[in-house]
Amino acid sequence: MNAITIFFGVKAEEGFTGKFTEKIMTVLNRNQIPLSVNTVEKLYAWAGTLLDAMNPTLRTLEDENVSEKATQLVVKPSILAGPLFIARITLPLNSNHASSTDPFWLNVTELSNTAIPAAWTTGS
């Protein structure tokens, strides 16, 4: 199975091939995204923290003998920029993603089958 590693919101390595320990899914309905999530940056932060909260111990095998936590989130102080949210998320890809004509995100497969907690679907 192919994988993409997201670091600071960009693809870290072209053509990376990895293995995942399980293939399951989390269903998301658009109405579960809080109305306050109104920018791409907020959507990324909401989705990253949600995936981490739902899968706090899930690990992926990214390379031979290299197991990483599927979601890695950090809030880091920065003297120049103020506090920073750093997110690294590893998501499985369809095996034919390189030849697919679909938008890239349609080739990402699900990380878990954990139901989204109601507290994450409301908010201002």
C-alpha positions as CSV (number, residue, x, y, z in Angstrom):
1,M,0.0,0.0,0.0
2,N,1.2,3.5,-0.7
3,A,1.3,6.3,1.9
4,I,1.7,10.0,2.0
5,T,3.3,11.8,4.9
6,I,1.9,15.2,5.7
7,F,4.3,17.6,7.5
8,F,3.3,21.2,8.0
9,G,0.5,20.5,5.5
10,V,2.8,19.5,2.5
11,K,3.7,16.2,1.0
12,A,7.1,15.2,2.4
13,E,8.3,12.7,-0.2
14,E,7.1,11.8,-3.7
15,G,6.6,8.1,-4.4
16,F,6.9,7.0,-0.8
17,T,5.7,3.4,-0.4
18,G,4.7,2.3,3.1
19,K,2.7,-0.4,4.9
20,F,-0.2,0.2,7.2
21,T,-1.1,-2.1,10.1
22,E,-4.9,-2.0,9.4
23,K,-7.3,-0.5,6.9
24,I,-10.5,0.8,8.4
25,M,-12.5,4.0,8.1
26,T,-14.1,7.0,9.9
27,V,-17.3,8.3,8.3
28,L,-17.6,12.1,8.1
29,N,-20.6,14.1,7.1
30,R,-20.1,17.7,6.1
31,N,-22.6,18.8,8.7
32,Q,-20.3,17.4,11.4
33,I,-17.7,20.1,10.7
34,P,-18.4,23.0,13.1
35,L,-19.4,26.3,11.4
36,S,-16.4,28.0,13.1
37,V,-14.1,25.9,10.8
38,N,-14.2,28.5,8.0
39,T,-10.7,28.5,6.6
40,V,-8.5,25.8,5.2
41,E,-6.0,26.3,8.1
42,K,-8.8,25.8,10.6
43,L,-10.0,22.7,8.8
44,Y,-6.5,21.2,8.8
45,A,-6.1,21.9,12.5
46,W,-9.6,20.6,13.3
47,A,-9.1,17.4,11.3
48,G,-5.6,16.8,12.6
49,T,-6.5,17.2,16.3
50,L,-9.7,15.1,15.7
51,L,-7.7,12.3,14.1
52,D,-5.2,12.4,17.0
53,A,-8.0,12.4,19.6
54,M,-9.7,9.5,17.9
55,N,-6.5,7.5,17.4
56,P,-4.2,8.4,20.2
57,T,-2.2,5.1,20.0
58,L,-2.5,4.2,16.3
59,R,0.9,3.5,14.7
60,T,1.7,3.0,11.0
61,L,4.6,1.1,9.5
62,E,6.0,3.7,7.2
63,D,9.1,1.8,6.1
64,E,10.7,-1.5,6.9
65,N,11.0,-1.6,10.7
66,V,10.0,2.0,11.0
67,S,6.8,2.4,13.1
68,E,5.5,5.9,13.7
69,K,2.5,7.3,15.5
70,A,0.0,8.0,12.8
71,T,-0.7,11.5,14.1
72,Q,1.9,13.7,15.7
73,L,0.8,17.1,17.0
74,V,2.9,19.8,18.8
75,V,2.3,23.4,19.9
76,K,5.7,25.0,19.8
77,P,6.6,28.5,21.0
78,S,8.5,30.6,18.5
79,I,10.2,33.9,19.3
80,L,9.7,35.2,15.8
81,A,6.3,33.9,14.9
82,G,4.5,33.3,18.2
83,P,3.1,29.9,19.0
84,L,3.0,27.4,16.2
85,F,0.8,24.3,15.6
86,I,2.8,21.5,14.0
87,A,1.0,18.5,12.6
88,R,2.4,15.4,11.0
89,I,-0.2,12.9,9.8
90,T,0.5,9.7,7.8
91,L,-2.4,8.5,5.6
92,P,-2.7,5.5,3.4
93,L,-3.1,5.9,-0.4
94,N,-4.7,3.8,-3.0
95,S,-2.1,1.7,-4.7
96,N,-2.9,3.3,-8.1
97,H,-2.7,6.9,-6.9
98,A,0.2,7.8,-9.2
99,S,-1.8,6.9,-12.4
100,S,-5.1,8.2,-11.1
101,T,-6.8,11.2,-12.8
102,D,-8.9,11.8,-9.7
103,P,-8.1,14.8,-7.4
104,F,-5.3,13.7,-5.1
105,W,-7.4,13.7,-1.9
106,L,-9.7,11.0,-3.5
107,N,-6.8,8.6,-3.4
108,V,-6.4,8.9,0.4
109,T,-7.9,6.0,2.3
110,E,-9.2,6.0,5.8
111,L,-7.0,5.8,8.9
112,S,-9.5,4.4,11.4
113,N,-13.2,3.4,12.0
114,T,-13.6,5.4,15.2
115,A,-16.8,7.4,15.3
116,I,-16.4,11.1,15.6
117,P,-17.3,12.2,19.1
118,A,-20.3,14.6,19.2
119,A,-18.2,17.3,21.0
120,W,-16.1,17.7,17.9
121,T,-19.1,18.3,15.6
122,T,-20.5,21.4,17.4
123,G,-19.0,24.7,18.3
124,S,-19.0,28.3,17.5
